[in-house]
Amino acid sequence: MSSSVRLCEVGPRDGLQNEPETLSVAQRAAFITALAQAGHKHIECGAFVRAASIPQMADTAAVLAALPPLPGVALTALVPNLEGMEAALAAGCKSVAVFTATSESFSRKNTNANVAESMQRIEQVAARCRSSGTQLRGYVSTVLHCPLEGRTDPARAVAIAERLRALGCAEISFGETTGKATPAEVRVLCQLIQAAGLMDCSALHFHDTFGMGIANALVAYEAGARSFDSSAGGLGGCPNAPGAAGNVATEDLLHLFAGLGVSTGVDLALQVRAGQVVAAALGRALPGRAWRALIQSPR
Ligand code: MG
């Protein structure tokens, strides 16, 4: 088995989008730069969405333009539709992500489209990716639980992932949206991903809402997962509850994998520094815990 994992740092998009503050272009660029300096090779950098609906992601094109050259770093931007895709291309984006869900209620609430309609939008974006040579990543949300519908069927998530793969997604990220799932459920999900032959192109995206993020990542790793999404300091909590636990913290994942002897390519001390960059910009501590422990204890 491979003794390394791939990480996708989602703090600058999934993290900041779900925090109440809106950072400036310079602050977001400084955060992304610090993450690249920590060793990240895949960073979700922003989204080409309407600024009126998600002000935290406004001016993603300007953020990209403000970055220094980051050789070898894939910068992925979320695009909800063809309009966002064209904006991403105009900004020089080489990698985009699309979003769907297993839950009809969640899809309608988040994207104003049912799952079938969201797949149609994705087909349009995927065609444009092919014609422009752009890398495509797919997100499936609510893979085990939905905040609106409760427990969901992981087989449905895998079926959607198969369609995303067929549309050309290089990687599909399975979003455990609520953070409610426990390791036993994650094990079942990973078995289904393996059975479908999708593990090599799948990432797992956990949340720490119920304190299960690292436990779930460990179980997924043991079940063969080698790609994980995480967020600096656990950024990405509930917009209405500053400080609430959100995405699994990158620092916690780095600590877990270091202990297992598994390479991530990311330096924990520099990851902590990137967390400090964004914490200073937000003017408050991040939800995650490990980064605080590290700077308080001798190394
Ligand atoms: Mg998330």
py3Dmol code that shows the C-alpha trace and the ligand (Angstrom):
import py3Dmol

protein = """\
ATOM      1  CA  MET A   1       0.000   0.000   0.000  1.00  0.00           C
ATOM      2  CA  SER A   2       1.135   3.509  -0.758  1.00  0.00           C
ATOM      3  CA  SER A   3       2.602   5.329   2.231  1.00  0.00           C
ATOM      4  CA  SER A   4       1.613   8.780   1.045  1.00  0.00           C
ATOM      5  CA  VAL A   5      -1.642  10.672   0.759  1.00  0.00           C
ATOM      6  CA  ARG A   6      -2.780  13.629  -1.325  1.00  0.00           C
ATOM      7  CA  LEU A   7      -4.344  16.583   0.447  1.00  0.00           C
ATOM      8  CA  CYS A   8      -6.591  19.240  -1.010  1.00  0.00           C
ATOM      9  CA  GLU A   9      -6.511  22.341   1.189  1.00  0.00           C
ATOM     10  CA  VAL A  10      -9.987  23.837   0.968  1.00  0.00           C
ATOM     11  CA  GLY A  11      -9.587  26.682   3.477  1.00  0.00           C
ATOM     12  CA  PRO A  12      -9.549  29.547   0.963  1.00  0.00           C
ATOM     13  CA  ARG A  13     -12.887  28.410  -0.567  1.00  0.00           C
ATOM     14  CA  ASP A  14     -14.938  25.932   1.464  1.00  0.00           C
ATOM     15  CA  GLY A  15     -13.407  27.386   4.637  1.00  0.00           C
ATOM     16  CA  LEU A  16     -13.776  31.103   4.066  1.00  0.00           C
ATOM     17  CA  GLN A  17     -17.093  30.779   2.230  1.00  0.00           C
ATOM     18  CA  ASN A  18     -18.640  29.382   5.399  1.00  0.00           C
ATOM     19  CA  GLU A  19     -17.191  31.964   7.782  1.00  0.00           C
ATOM     20  CA  PRO A  20     -19.096  35.198   8.465  1.00  0.00           C
ATOM     21  CA  GLU A  21     -16.263  37.610   7.600  1.00  0.00           C
ATOM     22  CA  THR A  22     -15.276  38.637   4.076  1.00  0.00           C
ATOM     23  CA  LEU A  23     -11.520  38.980   3.595  1.00  0.00           C
ATOM     24  CA  SER A  24      -9.832  41.323   1.137  1.00  0.00           C
ATOM     25  CA  VAL A  25      -8.199  40.158  -2.078  1.00  0.00           C
ATOM     26  CA  ALA A  26      -4.738  40.729  -0.552  1.00  0.00           C
ATOM     27  CA  GLN A  27      -5.625  38.761   2.596  1.00  0.00           C
ATOM     28  CA  ARG A  28      -6.927  35.810   0.571  1.00  0.00           C
ATOM     29  CA  ALA A  29      -3.873  35.846  -1.703  1.00  0.00           C
ATOM     30  CA  ALA A  30      -1.546  35.913   1.324  1.00  0.00           C
ATOM     31  CA  PHE A  31      -3.385  32.908   2.800  1.00  0.00           C
ATOM     32  CA  ILE A  32      -3.120  30.877  -0.422  1.00  0.00           C
ATOM     33  CA  THR A  33       0.553  31.796  -0.792  1.00  0.00           C
ATOM     34  CA  ALA A  34       1.271  30.669   2.784  1.00  0.00           C
ATOM     35  CA  LEU A  35      -0.494  27.351   2.098  1.00  0.00           C
ATOM     36  CA  ALA A  36       1.604  26.788  -1.010  1.00  0.00           C
ATOM     37  CA  GLN A  37       4.744  27.576   1.030  1.00  0.00           C
ATOM     38  CA  ALA A  38       3.645  24.873   3.495  1.00  0.00           C
ATOM     39  CA  GLY A  39       3.871  22.362   0.647  1.00  0.00           C
ATOM     40  CA  HIS A  40       0.304  22.066  -0.605  1.00  0.00           C
ATOM     41  CA  LYS A  41       0.079  20.991  -4.235  1.00  0.00           C
ATOM     42  CA  HIS A  42      -3.705  21.298  -4.469  1.00  0.00           C
ATOM     43  CA  ILE A  43      -5.515  24.333  -3.075  1.00  0.00           C
ATOM     44  CA  GLU A  44      -9.150  25.224  -3.545  1.00  0.00           C
ATOM     45  CA  CYS A  45      -8.635  28.923  -4.087  1.00  0.00           C
ATOM     46  CA  GLY A  46     -12.068  30.473  -4.623  1.00  0.00           C
ATOM     47  CA  ALA A  47     -15.324  30.365  -6.543  1.00  0.00           C
ATOM     48  CA  PHE A  48     -16.795  32.057  -9.584  1.00  0.00           C
ATOM     49  CA  VAL A  49     -20.235  32.704  -8.137  1.00  0.00           C
ATOM     50  CA  ARG A  50     -22.455  35.745  -7.860  1.00  0.00           C
ATOM     51  CA  ALA A  51     -20.905  38.143  -5.336  1.00  0.00           C
ATOM     52  CA  ALA A  52     -24.374  39.107  -4.143  1.00  0.00           C
ATOM     53  CA  SER A  53     -25.078  35.579  -2.937  1.00  0.00           C
ATOM     54  CA  ILE A  54     -21.586  34.714  -1.623  1.00  0.00           C
ATOM     55  CA  PRO A  55     -19.662  37.926  -0.881  1.00  0.00           C
ATOM     56  CA  GLN A  56     -16.796  35.944   0.705  1.00  0.00           C
ATOM     57  CA  MET A  57     -15.890  34.624  -2.763  1.00  0.00           C
ATOM     58  CA  ALA A  58     -16.205  37.917  -4.682  1.00  0.00           C
ATOM     59  CA  ASP A  59     -13.199  38.907  -6.793  1.00  0.00           C
ATOM     60  CA  THR A  60     -11.719  35.417  -7.084  1.00  0.00           C
ATOM     61  CA  ALA A  61     -10.194  36.527 -10.411  1.00  0.00           C
ATOM     62  CA  ALA A  62      -8.377  39.334  -8.601  1.00  0.00           C
ATOM     63  CA  VAL A  63      -7.160  36.883  -5.941  1.00  0.00           C
ATOM     64  CA  LEU A  64      -5.664  34.669  -8.661  1.00  0.00           C
ATOM     65  CA  ALA A  65      -4.069  37.693 -10.315  1.00  0.00           C
ATOM     66  CA  ALA A  66      -2.549  38.771  -6.978  1.00  0.00           C
ATOM     67  CA  LEU A  67      -0.743  35.460  -6.432  1.00  0.00           C
ATOM     68  CA  PRO A  68       2.962  35.054  -7.106  1.00  0.00           C
ATOM     69  CA  PRO A  69       3.916  32.205  -9.459  1.00  0.00           C
ATOM     70  CA  LEU A  70       3.224  28.943  -7.587  1.00  0.00           C
ATOM     71  CA  PRO A  71       4.837  26.278  -9.756  1.00  0.00           C
ATOM     72  CA  GLY A  72       3.443  22.787  -9.340  1.00  0.00           C
ATOM     73  CA  VAL A  73       0.420  23.967  -7.362  1.00  0.00           C
ATOM     74  CA  ALA A  74      -3.038  23.209  -8.758  1.00  0.00           C
ATOM     75  CA  LEU A  75      -5.404  26.053  -7.894  1.00  0.00           C
ATOM     76  CA  THR A  76      -9.001  24.905  -8.195  1.00  0.00           C
ATOM     77  CA  ALA A  77     -11.989  27.244  -8.302  1.00  0.00           C
ATOM     78  CA  LEU A  78     -15.590  26.224  -7.800  1.00  0.00           C
ATOM     79  CA  VAL A  79     -17.900  26.976 -10.734  1.00  0.00           C
ATOM     80  CA  PRO A  80     -21.666  26.515 -10.324  1.00  0.00           C
ATOM     81  CA  ASN A  81     -22.525  26.699 -14.032  1.00  0.00           C
ATOM     82  CA  LEU A  82     -21.303  27.597 -17.518  1.00  0.00           C
ATOM     83  CA  GLU A  83     -21.285  31.313 -16.697  1.00  0.00           C
ATOM     84  CA  GLY A  84     -18.924  30.654 -13.780  1.00  0.00           C
ATOM     85  CA  MET A  85     -16.849  28.390 -16.005  1.00  0.00           C
ATOM     86  CA  GLU A  86     -16.348  31.149 -18.566  1.00  0.00           C
ATOM     87  CA  ALA A  87     -15.352  33.565 -15.791  1.00  0.00           C
ATOM     88  CA  ALA A  88     -12.858  31.008 -14.485  1.00  0.00           C
ATOM     89  CA  LEU A  89     -11.350  30.560 -17.955  1.00  0.00           C
ATOM     90  CA  ALA A  90     -11.119  34.330 -18.414  1.00  0.00           C
ATOM     91  CA  ALA A  91      -9.204  34.468 -15.125  1.00  0.00           C
ATOM     92  CA  GLY A  92      -6.733  31.881 -16.390  1.00  0.00           C
ATOM     93  CA  CYS A  93      -8.010  29.066 -14.209  1.00  0.00           C
ATOM     94  CA  LYS A  94      -6.618  25.645 -15.141  1.00  0.00           C
ATOM     95  CA  SER A  95      -8.684  23.608 -12.679  1.00  0.00           C
ATOM     96  CA  VAL A  96     -12.332  23.910 -11.682  1.00  0.00           C
ATOM     97  CA  ALA A  97     -14.698  22.065  -9.390  1.00  0.00           C
ATOM     98  CA  VAL A  98     -18.396  21.330  -9.771  1.00  0.00           C
ATOM     99  CA  PHE A  99     -20.881  20.485  -7.093  1.00  0.00           C
ATOM    100  CA  THR A 100     -23.850  18.173  -6.681  1.00  0.00           C
ATOM    101  CA  ALA A 101     -25.463  16.186  -3.880  1.00  0.00           C
ATOM    102  CA  THR A 102     -27.294  12.944  -3.216  1.00  0.00           C
ATOM    103  CA  SER A 103     -30.113  14.779  -1.467  1.00  0.00           C
ATOM    104  CA  GLU A 104     -32.755  16.549  -3.541  1.00  0.00           C
ATOM    105  CA  SER A 105     -33.612  18.973  -0.719  1.00  0.00           C
ATOM    106  CA  PHE A 106     -29.973  19.897  -0.125  1.00  0.00           C
ATOM    107  CA  SER A 107     -29.334  20.340  -3.851  1.00  0.00           C
ATOM    108  CA  ARG A 108     -32.312  22.655  -4.239  1.00  0.00           C
ATOM    109  CA  LYS A 109     -31.361  24.695  -1.167  1.00  0.00           C
ATOM    110  CA  ASN A 110     -27.699  25.059  -2.193  1.00  0.00           C
ATOM    111  CA  THR A 111     -27.841  25.281  -5.961  1.00  0.00           C
ATOM    112  CA  ASN A 112     -31.480  26.086  -6.686  1.00  0.00           C
ATOM    113  CA  ALA A 113     -31.617  22.978  -8.839  1.00  0.00           C
ATOM    114  CA  ASN A 114     -32.593  19.394  -8.261  1.00  0.00           C
ATOM    115  CA  VAL A 115     -29.940  16.723  -8.659  1.00  0.00           C
ATOM    116  CA  ALA A 116     -30.821  16.011 -12.306  1.00  0.00           C
ATOM    117  CA  GLU A 117     -30.652  19.729 -13.146  1.00  0.00           C
ATOM    118  CA  SER A 118     -27.334  20.080 -11.342  1.00  0.00           C
ATOM    119  CA  MET A 119     -25.989  17.163 -13.400  1.00  0.00           C
ATOM    120  CA  GLN A 120     -27.086  18.961 -16.580  1.00  0.00           C
ATOM    121  CA  ARG A 121     -25.139  22.051 -15.501  1.00  0.00           C
ATOM    122  CA  ILE A 122     -22.162  19.820 -14.761  1.00  0.00           C
ATOM    123  CA  GLU A 123     -22.396  18.246 -18.226  1.00  0.00           C
ATOM    124  CA  GLN A 124     -22.144  21.727 -19.756  1.00  0.00           C
ATOM    125  CA  VAL A 125     -19.154  22.648 -17.601  1.00  0.00           C
ATOM    126  CA  ALA A 126     -17.512  19.283 -18.306  1.00  0.00           C
ATOM    127  CA  ALA A 127     -17.854  19.817 -22.075  1.00  0.00           C
ATOM    128  CA  ARG A 128     -16.206  23.226 -21.729  1.00  0.00           C
ATOM    129  CA  CYS A 129     -13.429  21.664 -19.646  1.00  0.00           C
ATOM    130  CA  ARG A 130     -12.755  19.196 -22.434  1.00  0.00           C
ATOM    131  CA  SER A 131     -12.676  21.896 -25.122  1.00  0.00           C
ATOM    132  CA  SER A 132     -10.380  24.124 -23.035  1.00  0.00           C
ATOM    133  CA  GLY A 133      -8.138  21.460 -21.489  1.00  0.00           C
ATOM    134  CA  THR A 134      -9.223  22.381 -17.959  1.00  0.00           C
ATOM    135  CA  GLN A 135      -8.924  19.918 -15.081  1.00  0.00           C
ATOM    136  CA  LEU A 136     -12.284  19.011 -13.523  1.00  0.00           C
ATOM    137  CA  ARG A 137     -13.037  17.954  -9.955  1.00  0.00           C
ATOM    138  CA  GLY A 138     -16.482  16.857  -8.778  1.00  0.00           C
ATOM    139  CA  TYR A 139     -18.013  17.207  -5.348  1.00  0.00           C
ATOM    140  CA  VAL A 140     -20.804  14.991  -4.124  1.00  0.00           C
ATOM    141  CA  SER A 141     -22.350  16.319  -0.932  1.00  0.00           C
ATOM    142  CA  THR A 142     -24.531  14.635   1.677  1.00  0.00           C
ATOM    143  CA  VAL A 143     -22.941  11.243   0.976  1.00  0.00           C
ATOM    144  CA  LEU A 144     -24.044   9.734   4.325  1.00  0.00           C
ATOM    145  CA  HIS A 145     -26.258  12.323   6.007  1.00  0.00           C
ATOM    146  CA  CYS A 146     -28.196  15.395   4.904  1.00  0.00           C
ATOM    147  CA  PRO A 147     -29.040  18.307   7.206  1.00  0.00           C
ATOM    148  CA  LEU A 148     -32.535  18.359   5.675  1.00  0.00           C
ATOM    149  CA  GLU A 149     -33.305  14.703   4.899  1.00  0.00           C
ATOM    150  CA  GLY A 150     -31.315  12.848   7.564  1.00  0.00           C
ATOM    151  CA  ARG A 151     -29.530   9.632   6.706  1.00  0.00           C
ATOM    152  CA  THR A 152     -28.759   9.164   2.987  1.00  0.00           C
ATOM    153  CA  ASP A 153     -27.823   6.147   0.881  1.00  0.00           C
ATOM    154  CA  PRO A 154     -24.067   5.966   0.178  1.00  0.00           C
ATOM    155  CA  ALA A 155     -24.775   3.789  -2.872  1.00  0.00           C
ATOM    156  CA  ARG A 156     -26.468   6.830  -4.418  1.00  0.00           C
ATOM    157  CA  ALA A 157     -23.314   8.887  -3.777  1.00  0.00           C
ATOM    158  CA  VAL A 158     -21.203   6.271  -5.535  1.00  0.00           C
ATOM    159  CA  ALA A 159     -23.637   6.115  -8.466  1.00  0.00           C
ATOM    160  CA  ILE A 160     -23.371   9.901  -8.870  1.00  0.00           C
ATOM    161  CA  ALA A 161     -19.581   9.657  -8.592  1.00  0.00           C
ATOM    162  CA  GLU A 162     -19.564   7.120 -11.432  1.00  0.00           C
ATOM    163  CA  ARG A 163     -21.444   9.597 -13.619  1.00  0.00           C
ATOM    164  CA  LEU A 164     -19.027  12.393 -12.659  1.00  0.00           C
ATOM    165  CA  ARG A 165     -16.119  10.135 -13.535  1.00  0.00           C
ATOM    166  CA  ALA A 166     -17.693   9.371 -16.906  1.00  0.00           C
ATOM    167  CA  LEU A 167     -18.039  13.121 -17.515  1.00  0.00           C
ATOM    168  CA  GLY A 168     -14.290  13.525 -17.072  1.00  0.00           C
ATOM    169  CA  CYS A 169     -13.783  14.401 -13.419  1.00  0.00           C
ATOM    170  CA  ALA A 170     -10.173  13.629 -12.542  1.00  0.00           C
ATOM    171  CA  GLU A 171     -11.149  13.383  -8.893  1.00  0.00           C
ATOM    172  CA  ILE A 172     -14.440  13.078  -7.053  1.00  0.00           C
ATOM    173  CA  SER A 173     -14.679  14.377  -3.512  1.00  0.00           C
ATOM    174  CA  PHE A 174     -17.190  12.624  -1.253  1.00  0.00           C
ATOM    175  CA  GLY A 175     -18.525  15.269   1.128  1.00  0.00           C
ATOM    176  CA  GLU A 176     -19.723  14.101   4.514  1.00  0.00           C
ATOM    177  CA  THR A 177     -21.581  17.354   4.830  1.00  0.00           C
ATOM    178  CA  THR A 178     -23.028  17.239   8.319  1.00  0.00           C
ATOM    179  CA  GLY A 179     -20.098  15.741  10.246  1.00  0.00           C
ATOM    180  CA  LYS A 180     -22.568  13.310  11.813  1.00  0.00           C
ATOM    181  CA  ALA A 181     -21.215  10.143  10.212  1.00  0.00           C
ATOM    182  CA  THR A 182     -19.322   7.715  12.405  1.00  0.00           C
ATOM    183  CA  PRO A 183     -16.470   5.394  11.357  1.00  0.00           C
ATOM    184  CA  ALA A 184     -18.767   2.404  10.766  1.00  0.00           C
ATOM    185  CA  GLU A 185     -20.701   4.373   8.135  1.00  0.00           C
ATOM    186  CA  VAL A 186     -17.489   5.655   6.551  1.00  0.00           C
ATOM    187  CA  ARG A 187     -16.209   2.094   6.279  1.00  0.00           C
ATOM    188  CA  VAL A 188     -19.335   1.111   4.317  1.00  0.00           C
ATOM    189  CA  LEU A 189     -18.972   4.127   2.042  1.00  0.00           C
ATOM    190  CA  CYS A 190     -15.325   3.268   1.330  1.00  0.00           C
ATOM    191  CA  GLN A 191     -16.222  -0.354   0.588  1.00  0.00           C
ATOM    192  CA  LEU A 192     -18.749   0.869  -1.988  1.00  0.00           C
ATOM    193  CA  ILE A 193     -16.186   3.232  -3.532  1.00  0.00           C
ATOM    194  CA  GLN A 194     -13.686   0.370  -3.749  1.00  0.00           C
ATOM    195  CA  ALA A 195     -16.262  -1.993  -5.239  1.00  0.00           C
ATOM    196  CA  ALA A 196     -17.038   0.561  -7.951  1.00  0.00           C
ATOM    197  CA  GLY A 197     -13.326   0.834  -8.764  1.00  0.00           C
ATOM    198  CA  LEU A 198     -13.315   4.526  -7.916  1.00  0.00           C
ATOM    199  CA  MET A 199     -10.945   4.721  -4.948  1.00  0.00           C
ATOM    200  CA  ASP A 200      -7.942   5.884  -7.002  1.00  0.00           C
ATOM    201  CA  CYS A 201      -9.882   8.936  -8.179  1.00  0.00           C
ATOM    202  CA  SER A 202     -11.777   9.649  -4.952  1.00  0.00           C
ATOM    203  CA  ALA A 203     -11.169  12.073  -2.096  1.00  0.00           C
ATOM    204  CA  LEU A 204     -12.868  12.056   1.281  1.00  0.00           C
ATOM    205  CA  HIS A 205     -14.155  15.317   2.723  1.00  0.00           C
ATOM    206  CA  PHE A 206     -14.981  15.206   6.428  1.00  0.00           C
ATOM    207  CA  HIS A 207     -16.275  17.697   8.961  1.00  0.00           C
ATOM    208  CA  ASP A 208     -15.537  17.900  12.650  1.00  0.00           C
ATOM    209  CA  THR A 209     -18.965  19.016  13.811  1.00  0.00           C
ATOM    210  CA  PHE A 210     -19.406  15.956  16.006  1.00  0.00           C
ATOM    211  CA  GLY A 211     -15.689  15.416  16.650  1.00  0.00           C
ATOM    212  CA  MET A 212     -15.520  12.518  14.170  1.00  0.00           C
ATOM    213  CA  GLY A 213     -13.332  14.101  11.480  1.00  0.00           C
ATOM    214  CA  ILE A 214     -10.037  12.406  12.341  1.00  0.00           C
ATOM    215  CA  ALA A 215     -11.619   9.106  13.337  1.00  0.00           C
ATOM    216  CA  ASN A 216     -13.375   9.030   9.982  1.00  0.00           C
ATOM    217  CA  ALA A 217     -10.196   9.950   8.095  1.00  0.00           C
ATOM    218  CA  LEU A 218      -8.325   7.113   9.808  1.00  0.00           C
ATOM    219  CA  VAL A 219     -10.998   4.561   8.947  1.00  0.00           C
ATOM    220  CA  ALA A 220     -11.068   5.808   5.360  1.00  0.00           C
ATOM    221  CA  TYR A 221      -7.285   5.561   5.140  1.00  0.00           C
ATOM    222  CA  GLU A 222      -7.401   2.006   6.468  1.00  0.00           C
ATOM    223  CA  ALA A 223     -10.064   1.247   3.856  1.00  0.00           C
ATOM    224  CA  GLY A 224      -7.749   2.422   1.077  1.00  0.00           C
ATOM    225  CA  ALA A 225      -8.499   6.146   0.709  1.00  0.00           C
ATOM    226  CA  ARG A 226      -5.419   8.149  -0.263  1.00  0.00           C
ATOM    227  CA  SER A 227      -6.850  11.614  -0.888  1.00  0.00           C
ATOM    228  CA  PHE A 228      -8.409  13.934   1.682  1.00  0.00           C
ATOM    229  CA  ASP A 229      -9.835  17.443   1.787  1.00  0.00           C
ATOM    230  CA  SER A 230      -9.126  19.582   4.843  1.00  0.00           C
ATOM    231  CA  SER A 231      -9.069  23.171   5.912  1.00  0.00           C
ATOM    232  CA  ALA A 232      -6.467  25.243   7.756  1.00  0.00           C
ATOM    233  CA  GLY A 233      -7.445  25.455  11.405  1.00  0.00           C
ATOM    234  CA  GLY A 234     -10.765  23.760  10.652  1.00  0.00           C
ATOM    235  CA  LEU A 235     -12.070  26.848   8.852  1.00  0.00           C
ATOM    236  CA  GLY A 236     -15.562  26.454   7.503  1.00  0.00           C
ATOM    237  CA  GLY A 237     -17.882  26.302  10.448  1.00  0.00           C
ATOM    238  CA  CYS A 238     -21.440  27.463  10.542  1.00  0.00           C
ATOM    239  CA  PRO A 239     -21.741  31.058   9.242  1.00  0.00           C
ATOM    240  CA  ASN A 240     -24.072  31.867  12.112  1.00  0.00           C
ATOM    241  CA  ALA A 241     -21.790  30.506  14.826  1.00  0.00           C
ATOM    242  CA  PRO A 242     -18.238  31.923  14.700  1.00  0.00           C
ATOM    243  CA  GLY A 243     -15.777  29.433  16.157  1.00  0.00           C
ATOM    244  CA  ALA A 244     -17.980  26.404  15.501  1.00  0.00           C
ATOM    245  CA  ALA A 245     -16.180  23.305  14.223  1.00  0.00           C
ATOM    246  CA  GLY A 246     -16.180  23.005  10.454  1.00  0.00           C
ATOM    247  CA  ASN A 247     -14.031  21.141   7.965  1.00  0.00           C
ATOM    248  CA  VAL A 248     -11.580  18.681   9.444  1.00  0.00           C
ATOM    249  CA  ALA A 249      -8.469  20.701  10.341  1.00  0.00           C
ATOM    250  CA  THR A 250      -5.446  20.214   8.084  1.00  0.00           C
ATOM    251  CA  GLU A 251      -3.186  20.406  11.153  1.00  0.00           C
ATOM    252  CA  ASP A 252      -5.028  17.459  12.724  1.00  0.00           C
ATOM    253  CA  LEU A 253      -4.713  15.407   9.517  1.00  0.00           C
ATOM    254  CA  LEU A 254      -0.987  16.220   9.294  1.00  0.00           C
ATOM    255  CA  HIS A 255      -0.523  15.072  12.882  1.00  0.00           C
ATOM    256  CA  LEU A 256      -2.475  11.876  12.216  1.00  0.00           C
ATOM    257  CA  PHE A 257      -0.515  10.953   9.095  1.00  0.00           C
ATOM    258  CA  ALA A 258       2.853  11.895  10.605  1.00  0.00           C
ATOM    259  CA  GLY A 259       2.096   9.467  13.413  1.00  0.00           C
ATOM    260  CA  LEU A 260       1.273   6.750  10.887  1.00  0.00           C
ATOM    261  CA  GLY A 261       4.489   7.384   8.949  1.00  0.00           C
ATOM    262  CA  VAL A 262       2.446   8.490   5.947  1.00  0.00           C
ATOM    263  CA  SER A 263       3.825  11.336   3.839  1.00  0.00           C
ATOM    264  CA  THR A 264       1.602  14.324   3.035  1.00  0.00           C
ATOM    265  CA  GLY A 265       4.226  16.633   1.539  1.00  0.00           C
ATOM    266  CA  VAL A 266       2.996  19.403   3.854  1.00  0.00           C
ATOM    267  CA  ASP A 267       5.055  20.867   6.699  1.00  0.00           C
ATOM    268  CA  LEU A 268       3.079  21.152   9.941  1.00  0.00           C
ATOM    269  CA  ALA A 269       4.929  24.215  11.262  1.00  0.00           C
ATOM    270  CA  LEU A 270       4.399  26.066   7.966  1.00  0.00           C
ATOM    271  CA  GLN A 271       0.760  24.936   7.926  1.00  0.00           C
ATOM    272  CA  VAL A 272       0.407  26.480  11.374  1.00  0.00           C
ATOM    273  CA  ARG A 273       1.924  29.681   9.988  1.00  0.00           C
ATOM    274  CA  ALA A 274      -0.638  29.694   7.154  1.00  0.00           C
ATOM    275  CA  GLY A 275      -3.350  29.293   9.779  1.00  0.00           C
ATOM    276  CA  GLN A 276      -1.922  32.267  11.645  1.00  0.00           C
ATOM    277  CA  VAL A 277      -2.053  34.335   8.447  1.00  0.00           C
ATOM    278  CA  VAL A 278      -5.771  33.725   8.023  1.00  0.00           C
ATOM    279  CA  ALA A 279      -6.525  33.973  11.760  1.00  0.00           C
ATOM    280  CA  ALA A 280      -4.880  37.410  11.811  1.00  0.00           C
ATOM    281  CA  ALA A 281      -6.952  38.439   8.787  1.00  0.00           C
ATOM    282  CA  LEU A 282     -10.154  37.235  10.476  1.00  0.00           C
ATOM    283  CA  GLY A 283      -9.130  38.852  13.762  1.00  0.00           C
ATOM    284  CA  ARG A 284      -9.908  35.753  15.807  1.00  0.00           C
ATOM    285  CA  ALA A 285      -8.757  32.234  16.579  1.00  0.00           C
ATOM    286  CA  LEU A 286      -9.603  29.417  14.171  1.00  0.00           C
ATOM    287  CA  PRO A 287     -11.909  26.563  15.151  1.00  0.00           C
ATOM    288  CA  GLY A 288      -9.147  23.907  15.007  1.00  0.00           C
ATOM    289  CA  ARG A 289      -7.099  22.972  18.030  1.00  0.00           C
ATOM    290  CA  ALA A 290      -3.788  21.455  16.959  1.00  0.00           C
ATOM    291  CA  TRP A 291      -2.252  24.620  15.577  1.00  0.00           C
ATOM    292  CA  ARG A 292      -2.673  26.366  18.928  1.00  0.00           C
ATOM    293  CA  ALA A 293      -1.111  23.465  20.827  1.00  0.00           C
ATOM    294  CA  LEU A 294       1.859  23.477  18.489  1.00  0.00           C
ATOM    295  CA  ILE A 295       2.762  27.121  18.931  1.00  0.00           C
ATOM    296  CA  GLN A 296       2.384  26.810  22.711  1.00  0.00           C
ATOM    297  CA  SER A 297       4.591  23.750  23.151  1.00  0.00           C
ATOM    298  CA  PRO A 298       8.320  23.316  22.405  1.00  0.00           C
ATOM    299  CA  ARG A 299       9.089  21.434  19.232  1.00  0.00           C
TER     300      ARG A 299
END
"""
ligand_1 = """\
1
MG
Mg -16.580 21.257 3.791
"""
view = py3Dmol.view(width=600, height=400)
view.addModel(protein, "pdb")
view.setStyle({"model": 0}, {"cartoon": {"style": "trace"}})
view.addModel(ligand_1, "xyz")
view.setStyle({"model": 1}, {"stick": {}})
view.zoomTo()
view.show()
